[in-house]
Amino acid sequence: MAISPDVLATALQELMPSYSELFVQWHPVLEKLVNKGNLSRETLQGPWREFAVVTDGPGDVTQVLTGSEVIAGGRRQNAVRGNTYAPRLIYAFDVPGKDLAEANGEMDLAKILKNYPELALSDFHERIADQMGTGNGLNVGGFLTLNGDATYNPDGIARNGAFEFAAPAAQVLPRFGLNPGTVPGWVNQYGQITSFAVDGKSTMRRVYYACSRQGKTLGPVDLLLGDEESYLNYIEDLDDQVRVSKVEGDKAPANVRQGTKFLDADYYLEDSIVPALFNGGAGRDGVIYMMKTGTWHAYTLGHDANRETKGDFAVRGPFRIPEQDLWRYEIVLMMGMHTTQLRANGCIEGGSIP
């Protein structure tokens, strides 16, 4: 018996939660966000999300010497509002009616799922990861990029990537609608390695501590993402410090998605960070992102699962393609990301230099 397009859609709907989980596990950023409960499904009043950033305390202090002092009170208005847009991205793929007609039984259905939906979702995930790491995700340029040398365009207006590759005092790029020139502290931490063997780990420690000191209750940096050469230089440096009296196995993790420890953070090799594609000079010599994931928030938009969808890699369809023997399915993502404490995050250049 041939498989109908609706049967394929039903099977895909049932499998989508595990598919989304595969993406969460595959990319450390979203894994951390979900584990911390920072992924939400929103109903917004407009097409964007606003968040408040407080730049100074709400009051003042008066020292009492004689008892006749007038206590300075009132309220200081020190809050500014940033904003972020969620791009709407739709991955569409077509399944030939002939394939459905020739399919019989569970094994054939499994093959169709393997050949079409699984590959489609995997490709979608890869593009999002490339966009976040380097800013070159194919046709997903509206999603956030961490690369400050690139831009993303969620709403028709180009926005700068999250991390600027410059010392905090020299940063000028507005991010998430806030400008470091007018909002004190709206900068990321920064470091540049001249040679990993000389100042690699010391630079990493300096930036790590600079990020971790920001925000009283948010804890230390807990996530590092680095390109392959920067990551391997760090592993090599660890090997040089191991002194044992007998031969033991490699201290590097066998699974790169397991990560390796740097102080209290997990350091991951991230294939989506491609230094050769960075526009800046030193950025081509390796990039390491340091993130305090408690300061990051992701949100999806959507209401009706059968119409616009929830926007969380939701499946829509099938639709018959007019004048063709094809059934179209769509994977819909409407997700935004932002940080409320840019100063608690940082980036490092030069990690690929031995």
Contacts in CASP RR format, 6 or more apart in sequence:
PFRMAT RR
TARGET T0000
AUTHOR 0000-0000-0000
METHOD contacts of the structure
MODEL  1
MAISPDVLATALQELMPSYSELFVQWHPVLEKLVNKGNLSRETLQGPWRE
FAVVTDGPGDVTQVLTGSEVIAGGRRQNAVRGNTYAPRLIYAFDVPGKDL
AEANGEMDLAKILKNYPELALSDFHERIADQMGTGNGLNVGGFLTLNGDA
TYNPDGIARNGAFEFAAPAAQVLPRFGLNPGTVPGWVNQYGQITSFAVDG
KSTMRRVYYACSRQGKTLGPVDLLLGDEESYLNYIEDLDDQVRVSKVEGD
KAPANVRQGTKFLDADYYLEDSIVPALFNGGAGRDGVIYMMKTGTWHAYT
LGHDANRETKGDFAVRGPFRIPEQDLWRYEIVLMMGMHTTQLRANGCIEG
GSIP
1 104 0 8 1.000
1 105 0 8 1.000
2 100 0 8 1.000
2 101 0 8 1.000
2 102 0 8 1.000
2 103 0 8 1.000
2 104 0 8 1.000
3 100 0 8 1.000
3 103 0 8 1.000
3 104 0 8 1.000
3 105 0 8 1.000
3 108 0 8 1.000
3 109 0 8 1.000
3 112 0 8 1.000
4 100 0 8 1.000
5 95 0 8 1.000
5 97 0 8 1.000
5 100 0 8 1.000
5 318 0 8 1.000
5 320 0 8 1.000
5 327 0 8 1.000
6 318 0 8 1.000
7 109 0 8 1.000
8 95 0 8 1.000
8 100 0 8 1.000
8 109 0 8 1.000
8 112 0 8 1.000
8 113 0 8 1.000
8 318 0 8 1.000
8 327 0 8 1.000
8 329 0 8 1.000
9 315 0 8 1.000
9 317 0 8 1.000
9 318 0 8 1.000
9 329 0 8 1.000
11 109 0 8 1.000
11 113 0 8 1.000
12 113 0 8 1.000
12 117 0 8 1.000
12 315 0 8 1.000
12 329 0 8 1.000
13 315 0 8 1.000
15 113 0 8 1.000
15 117 0 8 1.000
16 313 0 8 1.000
16 314 0 8 1.000
16 315 0 8 1.000
19 117 0 8 1.000
19 118 0 8 1.000
19 121 0 8 1.000
19 313 0 8 1.000
20 312 0 8 1.000
20 313 0 8 1.000
22 121 0 8 1.000
22 125 0 8 1.000
23 30 0 8 1.000
23 121 0 8 1.000
23 125 0 8 1.000
23 128 0 8 1.000
23 313 0 8 1.000
24 30 0 8 1.000
24 31 0 8 1.000
24 34 0 8 1.000
25 31 0 8 1.000
25 257 0 8 1.000
26 125 0 8 1.000
26 129 0 8 1.000
26 257 0 8 1.000
27 125 0 8 1.000
27 128 0 8 1.000
27 129 0 8 1.000
27 132 0 8 1.000
28 223 0 8 1.000
28 225 0 8 1.000
28 257 0 8 1.000
28 266 0 8 1.000
28 268 0 8 1.000
28 270 0 8 1.000
29 132 0 8 1.000
29 223 0 8 1.000
29 225 0 8 1.000
29 291 0 8 1.000
29 293 0 8 1.000
29 296 0 8 1.000
30 39 0 8 1.000
30 298 0 8 1.000
32 222 0 8 1.000
32 223 0 8 1.000
32 291 0 8 1.000
32 293 0 8 1.000
32 294 0 8 1.000
32 296 0 8 1.000
33 39 0 8 1.000
33 293 0 8 1.000
33 296 0 8 1.000
33 297 0 8 1.000
33 298 0 8 1.000
33 337 0 8 1.000
36 293 0 8 1.000
36 294 0 8 1.000
38 293 0 8 1.000
38 294 0 8 1.000
38 296 0 8 1.000
38 297 0 8 1.000
38 298 0 8 1.000
39 297 0 8 1.000
39 298 0 8 1.000
39 299 0 8 1.000
39 300 0 8 1.000
40 297 0 8 1.000
40 298 0 8 1.000
40 299 0 8 1.000
40 300 0 8 1.000
41 299 0 8 1.000
41 300 0 8 1.000
41 301 0 8 1.000
41 302 0 8 1.000
41 310 0 8 1.000
41 312 0 8 1.000
42 49 0 8 1.000
42 299 0 8 1.000
42 300 0 8 1.000
42 301 0 8 1.000
43 302 0 8 1.000
43 303 0 8 1.000
44 301 0 8 1.000
47 85 0 8 1.000
47 155 0 8 1.000
48 83 0 8 1.000
48 84 0 8 1.000
48 85 0 8 1.000
48 86 0 8 1.000
48 155 0 8 1.000
49 83 0 8 1.000
49 84 0 8 1.000
49 85 0 8 1.000
49 86 0 8 1.000
49 299 0 8 1.000
49 336 0 8 1.000
49 338 0 8 1.000
50 81 0 8 1.000
50 82 0 8 1.000
50 83 0 8 1.000
51 81 0 8 1.000
51 82 0 8 1.000
51 83 0 8 1.000
51 84 0 8 1.000
51 176 0 8 1.000
51 297 0 8 1.000
51 338 0 8 1.000
51 340 0 8 1.000
52 79 0 8 1.000
52 80 0 8 1.000
52 81 0 8 1.000
52 82 0 8 1.000
53 79 0 8 1.000
53 80 0 8 1.000
53 81 0 8 1.000
53 82 0 8 1.000
53 178 0 8 1.000
53 183 0 8 1.000
53 186 0 8 1.000
53 340 0 8 1.000
54 78 0 8 1.000
54 79 0 8 1.000
55 78 0 8 1.000
55 79 0 8 1.000
55 80 0 8 1.000
55 183 0 8 1.000
55 184 0 8 1.000
55 185 0 8 1.000
56 76 0 8 1.000
56 78 0 8 1.000
56 184 0 8 1.000
57 76 0 8 1.000
57 78 0 8 1.000
58 75 0 8 1.000
58 76 0 8 1.000
58 78 0 8 1.000
59 72 0 8 1.000
59 73 0 8 1.000
59 74 0 8 1.000
59 75 0 8 1.000
59 76 0 8 1.000
60 72 0 8 1.000
60 73 0 8 1.000
60 74 0 8 1.000
60 76 0 8 1.000
61 72 0 8 1.000
62 69 0 8 1.000
62 70 0 8 1.000
62 71 0 8 1.000
62 72 0 8 1.000
62 73 0 8 1.000
63 69 0 8 1.000
64 71 0 8 1.000
80 178 0 8 1.000
80 183 0 8 1.000
82 176 0 8 1.000
82 177 0 8 1.000
82 178 0 8 1.000
82 338 0 8 1.000
83 176 0 8 1.000
83 177 0 8 1.000
84 144 0 8 1.000
84 154 0 8 1.000
84 176 0 8 1.000
84 336 0 8 1.000
84 337 0 8 1.000
84 338 0 8 1.000
85 154 0 8 1.000
85 155 0 8 1.000
85 336 0 8 1.000
86 154 0 8 1.000
86 299 0 8 1.000
86 300 0 8 1.000
86 301 0 8 1.000
86 334 0 8 1.000
86 335 0 8 1.000
86 336 0 8 1.000
87 140 0 8 1.000
87 141 0 8 1.000
87 142 0 8 1.000
87 143 0 8 1.000
87 152 0 8 1.000
87 153 0 8 1.000
87 154 0 8 1.000
87 155 0 8 1.000
87 334 0 8 1.000
87 335 0 8 1.000
87 336 0 8 1.000
88 301 0 8 1.000
88 332 0 8 1.000
88 333 0 8 1.000
88 334 0 8 1.000
89 124 0 8 1.000
89 140 0 8 1.000
89 142 0 8 1.000
89 143 0 8 1.000
89 332 0 8 1.000
89 333 0 8 1.000
89 334 0 8 1.000
90 330 0 8 1.000
90 331 0 8 1.000
90 332 0 8 1.000
90 333 0 8 1.000
91 120 0 8 1.000
91 121 0 8 1.000
91 123 0 8 1.000
91 124 0 8 1.000
91 330 0 8 1.000
91 331 0 8 1.000
91 333 0 8 1.000
92 328 0 8 1.000
92 329 0 8 1.000
92 330 0 8 1.000
92 331 0 8 1.000
93 116 0 8 1.000
93 117 0 8 1.000
93 120 0 8 1.000
93 328 0 8 1.000
93 329 0 8 1.000
93 331 0 8 1.000
94 321 0 8 1.000
94 326 0 8 1.000
94 327 0 8 1.000
94 328 0 8 1.000
94 329 0 8 1.000
95 112 0 8 1.000
95 116 0 8 1.000
95 318 0 8 1.000
95 326 0 8 1.000
95 327 0 8 1.000
95 328 0 8 1.000
95 329 0 8 1.000
96 325 0 8 1.000
96 326 0 8 1.000
96 327 0 8 1.000
97 325 0 8 1.000
97 326 0 8 1.000
97 327 0 8 1.000
98 325 0 8 1.000
99 112 0 8 1.000
100 112 0 8 1.000
100 327 0 8 1.000
102 108 0 8 1.000
103 109 0 8 1.000
103 111 0 8 1.000
103 112 0 8 1.000
116 329 0 8 1.000
117 315 0 8 1.000
117 329 0 8 1.000
120 329 0 8 1.000
120 331 0 8 1.000
121 313 0 8 1.000
121 331 0 8 1.000
124 313 0 8 1.000
124 331 0 8 1.000
124 333 0 8 1.000
126 272 0 8 1.000
127 137 0 8 1.000
127 138 0 8 1.000
127 139 0 8 1.000
127 140 0 8 1.000
128 137 0 8 1.000
128 140 0 8 1.000
128 143 0 8 1.000
128 333 0 8 1.000
129 270 0 8 1.000
129 271 0 8 1.000
129 272 0 8 1.000
130 136 0 8 1.000
130 137 0 8 1.000
130 138 0 8 1.000
130 140 0 8 1.000
130 272 0 8 1.000
130 274 0 8 1.000
131 137 0 8 1.000
131 140 0 8 1.000
131 141 0 8 1.000
131 142 0 8 1.000
131 143 0 8 1.000
131 144 0 8 1.000
131 145 0 8 1.000
131 152 0 8 1.000
132 143 0 8 1.000
132 144 0 8 1.000
132 145 0 8 1.000
132 146 0 8 1.000
132 272 0 8 1.000
133 145 0 8 1.000
133 146 0 8 1.000
133 147 0 8 1.000
133 225 0 8 1.000
133 270 0 8 1.000
133 272 0 8 1.000
133 273 0 8 1.000
133 289 0 8 1.000
134 145 0 8 1.000
134 147 0 8 1.000
134 150 0 8 1.000
134 272 0 8 1.000
134 273 0 8 1.000
134 274 0 8 1.000
134 277 0 8 1.000
134 278 0 8 1.000
135 141 0 8 1.000
135 145 0 8 1.000
135 147 0 8 1.000
135 150 0 8 1.000
135 152 0 8 1.000
135 277 0 8 1.000
136 150 0 8 1.000
136 274 0 8 1.000
136 277 0 8 1.000
137 143 0 8 1.000
141 152 0 8 1.000
141 153 0 8 1.000
142 152 0 8 1.000
142 153 0 8 1.000
142 154 0 8 1.000
143 152 0 8 1.000
143 154 0 8 1.000
143 335 0 8 1.000
143 336 0 8 1.000
144 152 0 8 1.000
144 154 0 8 1.000
144 161 0 8 1.000
144 162 0 8 1.000
144 336 0 8 1.000
144 337 0 8 1.000
144 338 0 8 1.000
145 151 0 8 1.000
145 152 0 8 1.000
145 161 0 8 1.000
145 162 0 8 1.000
146 161 0 8 1.000
146 162 0 8 1.000
146 163 0 8 1.000
146 225 0 8 1.000
146 289 0 8 1.000
146 347 0 8 1.000
147 161 0 8 1.000
147 163 0 8 1.000
147 278 0 8 1.000
147 287 0 8 1.000
148 160 0 8 1.000
148 161 0 8 1.000
148 162 0 8 1.000
148 163 0 8 1.000
148 164 0 8 1.000
148 165 0 8 1.000
148 173 0 8 1.000
149 165 0 8 1.000
149 278 0 8 1.000
149 279 0 8 1.000
149 280 0 8 1.000
149 283 0 8 1.000
150 161 0 8 1.000
150 278 0 8 1.000
150 279 0 8 1.000
151 158 0 8 1.000
151 159 0 8 1.000
151 160 0 8 1.000
151 161 0 8 1.000
152 158 0 8 1.000
152 159 0 8 1.000
152 161 0 8 1.000
153 159 0 8 1.000
154 336 0 8 1.000
159 175 0 8 1.000
159 176 0 8 1.000
159 177 0 8 1.000
160 173 0 8 1.000
160 174 0 8 1.000
160 175 0 8 1.000
161 173 0 8 1.000
161 175 0 8 1.000
162 175 0 8 1.000
162 176 0 8 1.000
162 188 0 8 1.000
162 339 0 8 1.000
162 342 0 8 1.000
162 345 0 8 1.000
163 188 0 8 1.000
163 289 0 8 1.000
163 345 0 8 1.000
163 346 0 8 1.000
163 347 0 8 1.000
164 171 0 8 1.000
164 172 0 8 1.000
164 173 0 8 1.000
164 175 0 8 1.000
164 187 0 8 1.000
164 188 0 8 1.000
164 190 0 8 1.000
164 347 0 8 1.000
165 190 0 8 1.000
165 280 0 8 1.000
165 282 0 8 1.000
165 283 0 8 1.000
165 347 0 8 1.000
165 349 0 8 1.000
166 172 0 8 1.000
166 190 0 8 1.000
167 190 0 8 1.000
167 191 0 8 1.000
168 185 0 8 1.000
168 187 0 8 1.000
168 188 0 8 1.000
168 189 0 8 1.000
168 190 0 8 1.000
168 343 0 8 1.000
171 180 0 8 1.000
171 187 0 8 1.000
171 188 0 8 1.000
171 190 0 8 1.000
172 179 0 8 1.000
172 180 0 8 1.000
172 181 0 8 1.000
173 180 0 8 1.000
174 180 0 8 1.000
175 186 0 8 1.000
175 342 0 8 1.000
176 338 0 8 1.000
176 339 0 8 1.000
176 342 0 8 1.000
178 186 0 8 1.000
179 186 0 8 1.000
180 186 0 8 1.000
180 187 0 8 1.000
185 342 0 8 1.000
185 343 0 8 1.000
186 342 0 8 1.000
186 343 0 8 1.000
187 342 0 8 1.000
187 343 0 8 1.000
188 342 0 8 1.000
188 343 0 8 1.000
188 345 0 8 1.000
188 346 0 8 1.000
188 347 0 8 1.000
189 207 0 8 1.000
189 210 0 8 1.000
189 211 0 8 1.000
189 214 0 8 1.000
189 290 0 8 1.000
189 343 0 8 1.000
189 345 0 8 1.000
189 346 0 8 1.000
189 347 0 8 1.000
190 207 0 8 1.000
190 346 0 8 1.000
190 347 0 8 1.000
190 348 0 8 1.000
191 203 0 8 1.000
191 206 0 8 1.000
191 207 0 8 1.000
191 347 0 8 1.000
191 348 0 8 1.000
191 349 0 8 1.000
192 203 0 8 1.000
192 282 0 8 1.000
192 348 0 8 1.000
192 349 0 8 1.000
192 350 0 8 1.000
193 199 0 8 1.000
193 200 0 8 1.000
193 203 0 8 1.000
193 204 0 8 1.000
193 285 0 8 1.000
193 348 0 8 1.000
193 349 0 8 1.000
193 350 0 8 1.000
193 351 0 8 1.000
193 353 0 8 1.000
194 350 0 8 1.000
194 353 0 8 1.000
195 353 0 8 1.000
195 354 0 8 1.000
196 230 0 8 1.000
196 233 0 8 1.000
196 234 0 8 1.000
196 236 0 8 1.000
196 237 0 8 1.000
196 350 0 8 1.000
196 351 0 8 1.000
196 352 0 8 1.000
196 353 0 8 1.000
196 354 0 8 1.000
197 237 0 8 1.000
197 354 0 8 1.000
200 233 0 8 1.000
200 237 0 8 1.000
200 351 0 8 1.000
201 234 0 8 1.000
201 237 0 8 1.000
203 348 0 8 1.000
204 234 0 8 1.000
204 262 0 8 1.000
204 288 0 8 1.000
204 348 0 8 1.000
205 263 0 8 1.000
207 290 0 8 1.000
207 346 0 8 1.000
207 347 0 8 1.000
207 348 0 8 1.000
208 220 0 8 1.000
208 221 0 8 1.000
208 262 0 8 1.000
208 263 0 8 1.000
208 265 0 8 1.000
208 290 0 8 1.000
210 346 0 8 1.000
211 220 0 8 1.000
211 221 0 8 1.000
211 290 0 8 1.000
211 292 0 8 1.000
211 343 0 8 1.000
211 344 0 8 1.000
211 345 0 8 1.000
211 346 0 8 1.000
212 219 0 8 1.000
212 220 0 8 1.000
212 221 0 8 1.000
212 292 0 8 1.000
212 344 0 8 1.000
214 292 0 8 1.000
214 341 0 8 1.000
214 343 0 8 1.000
214 344 0 8 1.000
215 341 0 8 1.000
215 344 0 8 1.000
218 292 0 8 1.000
218 294 0 8 1.000
218 295 0 8 1.000
218 341 0 8 1.000
218 344 0 8 1.000
219 292 0 8 1.000
220 263 0 8 1.000
220 264 0 8 1.000
220 265 0 8 1.000
220 292 0 8 1.000
221 263 0 8 1.000
221 264 0 8 1.000
221 265 0 8 1.000
221 290 0 8 1.000
221 291 0 8 1.000
221 292 0 8 1.000
221 344 0 8 1.000
221 345 0 8 1.000
222 264 0 8 1.000
222 265 0 8 1.000
222 266 0 8 1.000
222 291 0 8 1.000
222 292 0 8 1.000
222 293 0 8 1.000
222 294 0 8 1.000
223 265 0 8 1.000
223 266 0 8 1.000
223 268 0 8 1.000
223 290 0 8 1.000
223 291 0 8 1.000
223 292 0 8 1.000
223 293 0 8 1.000
224 262 0 8 1.000
224 265 0 8 1.000
224 266 0 8 1.000
224 267 0 8 1.000
224 268 0 8 1.000
224 288 0 8 1.000
224 289 0 8 1.000
224 290 0 8 1.000
224 291 0 8 1.000
225 267 0 8 1.000
225 268 0 8 1.000
225 270 0 8 1.000
225 273 0 8 1.000
225 288 0 8 1.000
225 289 0 8 1.000
225 291 0 8 1.000
226 267 0 8 1.000
226 268 0 8 1.000
226 269 0 8 1.000
226 270 0 8 1.000
226 273 0 8 1.000
226 286 0 8 1.000
226 287 0 8 1.000
226 288 0 8 1.000
226 289 0 8 1.000
227 269 0 8 1.000
227 270 0 8 1.000
227 273 0 8 1.000
227 274 0 8 1.000
227 275 0 8 1.000
227 286 0 8 1.000
227 287 0 8 1.000
227 288 0 8 1.000
227 352 0 8 1.000
228 269 0 8 1.000
228 271 0 8 1.000
229 275 0 8 1.000
229 286 0 8 1.000
229 351 0 8 1.000
229 352 0 8 1.000
230 286 0 8 1.000
230 287 0 8 1.000
230 288 0 8 1.000
230 348 0 8 1.000
230 350 0 8 1.000
230 351 0 8 1.000
230 352 0 8 1.000
231 256 0 8 1.000
231 267 0 8 1.000
231 268 0 8 1.000
231 269 0 8 1.000
232 269 0 8 1.000
233 351 0 8 1.000
233 352 0 8 1.000
233 353 0 8 1.000
233 354 0 8 1.000
234 260 0 8 1.000
234 262 0 8 1.000
234 267 0 8 1.000
235 251 0 8 1.000
235 252 0 8 1.000
235 260 0 8 1.000
238 251 0 8 1.000
238 252 0 8 1.000
238 260 0 8 1.000
239 251 0 8 1.000
239 252 0 8 1.000
242 251 0 8 1.000
252 260 0 8 1.000
253 259 0 8 1.000
253 260 0 8 1.000
256 268 0 8 1.000
256 269 0 8 1.000
257 268 0 8 1.000
259 266 0 8 1.000
259 267 0 8 1.000
259 268 0 8 1.000
259 269 0 8 1.000
260 266 0 8 1.000
260 267 0 8 1.000
261 267 0 8 1.000
265 290 0 8 1.000
273 286 0 8 1.000
273 287 0 8 1.000
273 289 0 8 1.000
275 283 0 8 1.000
275 284 0 8 1.000
275 285 0 8 1.000
275 286 0 8 1.000
275 287 0 8 1.000
275 352 0 8 1.000
276 284 0 8 1.000
278 284 0 8 1.000
278 287 0 8 1.000
282 349 0 8 1.000
282 350 0 8 1.000
283 349 0 8 1.000
283 350 0 8 1.000
285 349 0 8 1.000
285 350 0 8 1.000
285 351 0 8 1.000
285 352 0 8 1.000
285 353 0 8 1.000
286 349 0 8 1.000
286 350 0 8 1.000
286 351 0 8 1.000
286 352 0 8 1.000
286 353 0 8 1.000
287 347 0 8 1.000
287 348 0 8 1.000
287 349 0 8 1.000
287 350 0 8 1.000
287 351 0 8 1.000
288 347 0 8 1.000
288 348 0 8 1.000
288 351 0 8 1.000
289 345 0 8 1.000
289 346 0 8 1.000
289 347 0 8 1.000
290 345 0 8 1.000
290 346 0 8 1.000
290 347 0 8 1.000
290 348 0 8 1.000
291 345 0 8 1.000
291 346 0 8 1.000
292 341 0 8 1.000
292 344 0 8 1.000
292 345 0 8 1.000
295 339 0 8 1.000
295 340 0 8 1.000
295 341 0 8 1.000
295 342 0 8 1.000
295 344 0 8 1.000
295 345 0 8 1.000
296 337 0 8 1.000
296 338 0 8 1.000
296 339 0 8 1.000
297 337 0 8 1.000
297 338 0 8 1.000
297 339 0 8 1.000
297 340 0 8 1.000
298 335 0 8 1.000
298 336 0 8 1.000
298 337 0 8 1.000
299 335 0 8 1.000
299 336 0 8 1.000
299 337 0 8 1.000
300 310 0 8 1.000
300 311 0 8 1.000
300 312 0 8 1.000
300 333 0 8 1.000
300 334 0 8 1.000
300 335 0 8 1.000
300 336 0 8 1.000
301 311 0 8 1.000
301 334 0 8 1.000
301 335 0 8 1.000
302 308 0 8 1.000
302 309 0 8 1.000
302 310 0 8 1.000
302 311 0 8 1.000
302 334 0 8 1.000
303 310 0 8 1.000
305 314 0 8 1.000
306 316 0 8 1.000
308 332 0 8 1.000
309 315 0 8 1.000
309 316 0 8 1.000
309 332 0 8 1.000
309 334 0 8 1.000
311 332 0 8 1.000
311 333 0 8 1.000
311 334 0 8 1.000
311 335 0 8 1.000
312 333 0 8 1.000
312 335 0 8 1.000
313 331 0 8 1.000
313 332 0 8 1.000
313 333 0 8 1.000
314 331 0 8 1.000
314 332 0 8 1.000
315 329 0 8 1.000
315 330 0 8 1.000
315 331 0 8 1.000
315 332 0 8 1.000
316 329 0 8 1.000
316 330 0 8 1.000
316 331 0 8 1.000
316 332 0 8 1.000
317 328 0 8 1.000
317 329 0 8 1.000
317 330 0 8 1.000
318 327 0 8 1.000
318 328 0 8 1.000
318 329 0 8 1.000
319 327 0 8 1.000
319 328 0 8 1.000
319 329 0 8 1.000
320 326 0 8 1.000
320 327 0 8 1.000
320 328 0 8 1.000
321 327 0 8 1.000
321 328 0 8 1.000
339 345 0 8 1.000
END
